[in-house]
C-alpha cells in the first residue's frame, strides 16, 4: 500500500502565504480602525515582517541584502518608478512658479547639505571610509514618494493643494532621481580615490548635467506623446470602452527603459512623464484610473518589500551601535528639519510652513534601491553598516512620521483649503 501525505501536512509556502496575507490585512485595517487613517501601516508591516520571518517556524529566510542585493534593488526600483509616475499624474496645478520655488530650494540647497552632513557624521563618528560615508549621505538624502502618501497631495482632480503638501510631493517626486549623482560620486571615490582633480569635471558634466537633463527631457517627451495618444479622438474612444489602467504600467516601464538606455536618470524621467501626461489634458477623468492602477501596483509591491525589510532587521542589528543610532535619529530629528527650514528662508513660505516641510522628510523605498544598486556594483568595506543604518532609519521614519502625519492634516486644513477625504487613502507612511 502506498503511503499518503498526512492530512494536515503543513507547507512552508502556504504558511508564508497565510502569514503575509494576515499581516497585510492587519497592517492596513488596524490603523484605520484605531486612528481612522493608515499612516502607521508601514511601521506595522515592518513589525509584522519581523515577527513572521523570525518567530514563526518553517518560514523561509529573507534574502540577506549584504549577500543578494540585486533582489532588493529590483523590487524597490519597480516600486519607485511606478509611484513617481503616479506622483507626476496627481499634481493638479503647476502653473505658478511661486509654488515651485520652495521645492527648488529644497533640491538645490537642502539636499546637498543633507548629503554633506550625513557623510561627515558617517566618516567622523561611525568610522566609515570616505566612499562609504558619501554613499551613506547619498542613499539617505532623498525623501520618499512611496511612504509619504498621507502628507502629500491627493489623487488627480482633487484640487485645493496646500503649499505644504505640494512642496512635499514635488520634492519627493524629483529628489529620488537627484540623489543619483551623489551615489555615483560615492562609487567614483571608491574606485578612483579622493583626489577631485581626477574625476570632478567628468562627474559634473556626465553624472550631474547630462544625466539630469536627459532624464527630464526624454521623460517629458514620452509623457507628452502618451498624453497626445490617450486623449486624441481615437485614443479617447478606445479608453472610454476599455481604458485598462495597465497602460500606466506600460508607459512608465517604456519611459524608464528609454531614459536609462540614453544614460539618463530614469527616476526623473518617470516623474516628468507623469507630470507632462497630465498637462496634455488636465481635467480628463482617465487620469484617476491611471493613478488608481499605479497605486494598486505600488501598494502590493511596497507591502511585500516592507515585510521583507522588517524580517531582516534582527540580522542587521548586531553591526549597529550608538553612533549609528545617533546618525539615524540625527538625520530625522535635527539635520533634515534644520536644513529644510534654513533652505526655505526667502521662499515665500511662512515659518509654520517651513517647520512642517522641514520635519516631514520621510525616508523609505528609494534608499533601499540606492544602497542595493551601490553594493551590487561595487563592494564597500562598510557594506553591512550601510544596509543596517538604512533599514533602521526607514523603520524610525515610518514610526515618527506615521505617528505625526496628522499634523499636516490639521495644519493644511483651513476654511478655504479643507482636506479631501481621498487624501487619507490606503497608502502606508
Secondary structure in CASP SS format (residue, H / E / C, confidence):
PFRMAT SS
TARGET T0000
AUTHOR 0000-0000-0000
METHOD secondary structure of the structure
MODEL  1
X C 1.00
X C 1.00
X C 1.00
X C 1.00
X C 1.00
X C 1.00
X C 1.00
X C 1.00
X C 1.00
X C 1.00
X C 1.00
X H 1.00
X H 1.00
X H 1.00
X H 1.00
X H 1.00
X H 1.00
X H 1.00
X H 1.00
X H 1.00
X H 1.00
X H 1.00
X H 1.00
X H 1.00
X H 1.00
X H 1.00
X H 1.00
X H 1.00
X H 1.00
X H 1.00
X H 1.00
X H 1.00
X H 1.00
X H 1.00
X H 1.00
X C 1.00
X C 1.00
X C 1.00
X C 1.00
X C 1.00
X H 1.00
X H 1.00
X H 1.00
X H 1.00
X H 1.00
X H 1.00
X H 1.00
X H 1.00
X H 1.00
X H 1.00
X H 1.00
X H 1.00
X H 1.00
X H 1.00
X H 1.00
X C 1.00
X C 1.00
X C 1.00
X C 1.00
X C 1.00
X C 1.00
X C 1.00
X C 1.00
X C 1.00
X C 1.00
X C 1.00
X C 1.00
X C 1.00
X H 1.00
X H 1.00
X H 1.00
X H 1.00
X H 1.00
X H 1.00
X H 1.00
X H 1.00
X H 1.00
X H 1.00
X H 1.00
X H 1.00
X H 1.00
X H 1.00
X H 1.00
X H 1.00
X H 1.00
X H 1.00
X H 1.00
X H 1.00
X H 1.00
X H 1.00
X C 1.00
X C 1.00
X C 1.00
X C 1.00
X C 1.00
X C 1.00
X H 1.00
X H 1.00
X H 1.00
X H 1.00
X H 1.00
X H 1.00
X H 1.00
X H 1.00
X H 1.00
X H 1.00
X H 1.00
X H 1.00
X H 1.00
X H 1.00
X H 1.00
X H 1.00
X H 1.00
X H 1.00
X H 1.00
X H 1.00
X H 1.00
X H 1.00
X H 1.00
X H 1.00
X H 1.00
X H 1.00
X H 1.00
X H 1.00
X C 1.00
X C 1.00
X C 1.00
X C 1.00
X C 1.00
X H 1.00
X H 1.00
X H 1.00
X H 1.00
X H 1.00
X H 1.00
X H 1.00
X H 1.00
X H 1.00
X H 1.00
X H 1.00
X H 1.00
X C 1.00
X C 1.00
X C 1.00
X C 1.00
X C 1.00
X C 1.00
X C 1.00
X H 1.00
X H 1.00
X H 1.00
X C 1.00
X C 1.00
X C 1.00
X C 1.00
X C 1.00
X C 1.00
X C 1.00
X C 1.00
X C 1.00
X C 1.00
X C 1.00
X H 1.00
X H 1.00
X H 1.00
X H 1.00
X H 1.00
X H 1.00
X H 1.00
X H 1.00
X H 1.00
X H 1.00
X H 1.00
X H 1.00
X H 1.00
X H 1.00
X H 1.00
X H 1.00
X C 1.00
X H 1.00
X H 1.00
X H 1.00
X H 1.00
X H 1.00
X H 1.00
X H 1.00
X H 1.00
X H 1.00
X H 1.00
X H 1.00
X H 1.00
X H 1.00
X C 1.00
X C 1.00
X C 1.00
X H 1.00
X H 1.00
X H 1.00
X C 1.00
X H 1.00
X H 1.00
X H 1.00
X H 1.00
X H 1.00
X H 1.00
X H 1.00
X H 1.00
X H 1.00
X H 1.00
X H 1.00
X H 1.00
X H 1.00
X H 1.00
X H 1.00
X H 1.00
X H 1.00
X H 1.00
X H 1.00
X H 1.00
X H 1.00
X H 1.00
X H 1.00
X H 1.00
X H 1.00
X H 1.00
X H 1.00
X H 1.00
X H 1.00
X H 1.00
X H 1.00
X C 1.00
X C 1.00
X H 1.00
X H 1.00
X H 1.00
X H 1.00
X H 1.00
X H 1.00
X H 1.00
X H 1.00
X H 1.00
X C 1.00
X C 1.00
X C 1.00
X C 1.00
X H 1.00
X H 1.00
X H 1.00
X H 1.00
X H 1.00
X H 1.00
X H 1.00
X H 1.00
X H 1.00
X H 1.00
X H 1.00
X H 1.00
X H 1.00
X H 1.00
X H 1.00
X H 1.00
X C 1.00
X C 1.00
X C 1.00
X C 1.00
X H 1.00
X H 1.00
X H 1.00
X H 1.00
X H 1.00
X H 1.00
X H 1.00
X H 1.00
X H 1.00
X H 1.00
X H 1.00
X H 1.00
X H 1.00
X H 1.00
X H 1.00
X C 1.00
X C 1.00
X C 1.00
X C 1.00
X C 1.00
X H 1.00
X H 1.00
X H 1.00
X H 1.00
X H 1.00
X H 1.00
X H 1.00
X H 1.00
X H 1.00
X H 1.00
X H 1.00
X H 1.00
X H 1.00
X H 1.00
X H 1.00
X H 1.00
X H 1.00
X H 1.00
X H 1.00
X H 1.00
X H 1.00
X H 1.00
X H 1.00
X H 1.00
X H 1.00
X H 1.00
X H 1.00
X H 1.00
X H 1.00
X H 1.00
X H 1.00
X H 1.00
X C 1.00
X C 1.00
X C 1.00
X C 1.00
X H 1.00
X H 1.00
X H 1.00
X H 1.00
X H 1.00
X H 1.00
X H 1.00
X H 1.00
X H 1.00
X H 1.00
X H 1.00
X H 1.00
X H 1.00
X H 1.00
X H 1.00
X H 1.00
X H 1.00
X H 1.00
X H 1.00
X H 1.00
X H 1.00
X H 1.00
X C 1.00
X C 1.00
X C 1.00
X C 1.00
X C 1.00
X C 1.00
X C 1.00
X H 1.00
X H 1.00
X H 1.00
X H 1.00
X H 1.00
X H 1.00
X H 1.00
X H 1.00
X H 1.00
X C 1.00
X C 1.00
X C 1.00
X C 1.00
X C 1.00
X H 1.00
X H 1.00
X H 1.00
X H 1.00
X H 1.00
X H 1.00
X H 1.00
X H 1.00
X H 1.00
X H 1.00
X H 1.00
X H 1.00
X H 1.00
X C 1.00
X C 1.00
X C 1.00
X C 1.00
X C 1.00
X H 1.00
X H 1.00
X H 1.00
X H 1.00
X H 1.00
X H 1.00
X H 1.00
X H 1.00
X H 1.00
X H 1.00
X H 1.00
X H 1.00
X H 1.00
X H 1.00
X H 1.00
X H 1.00
X H 1.00
X H 1.00
X H 1.00
X H 1.00
X H 1.00
X H 1.00
X C 1.00
X H 1.00
X H 1.00
X H 1.00
X H 1.00
X H 1.00
X H 1.00
X C 1.00
X C 1.00
X C 1.00
X C 1.00
X C 1.00
X C 1.00
X C 1.00
X C 1.00
X C 1.00
X H 1.00
X H 1.00
X H 1.00
X C 1.00
X C 1.00
X C 1.00
X C 1.00
X C 1.00
X C 1.00
END
